[in-house]
Amino acid sequence: MALSYKARRRVALLVLVVGLPVYIALCLKLVSLFERPSLWVELAIYVGMGVLWAIPLKSVFMGIGQPDDQADDNQDDV
């Protein structure tokens, strides 16, 4: 079952406000468990984890910045 436009907007907001800070804290904790590798290895870990969080949530964020296609023309989206 596909999420409606409003539901996708709410889930996206929840992910950005709550989920992303939690994920960042987990990433920092994970990297701190290892002895500091070289700068390039650490940078690669952060970039990889930075891209990794968005892949499963791609469908949630698709079209969020666009106006709702299924909204009535009579209603203004505020």
QUIQUI-V369379 format. One record per backbone hydrogen bond with DSSP energy under -1.0 kcal/mol. NH is the residue of the N-H (numbers start at 0). CO is the residue of the C=O. If there is no record, write none. Layout:
NH | CO
NH | CO
//
This chain:
7 | 3
8 | 4
9 | 5
10 | 6
11 | 7
12 | 8
13 | 9
14 | 10
15 | 11
16 | 12
17 | 13
18 | 13
19 | 14
21 | 17
22 | 18
23 | 19
24 | 20
25 | 21
26 | 22
27 | 23
28 | 24
29 | 25
30 | 26
31 | 27
33 | 30
41 | 37
42 | 38
43 | 39
44 | 40
45 | 41
46 | 42
47 | 43
48 | 44
49 | 45
50 | 46
51 | 47
52 | 48
57 | 54
60 | 56
61 | 57
63 | 60
//
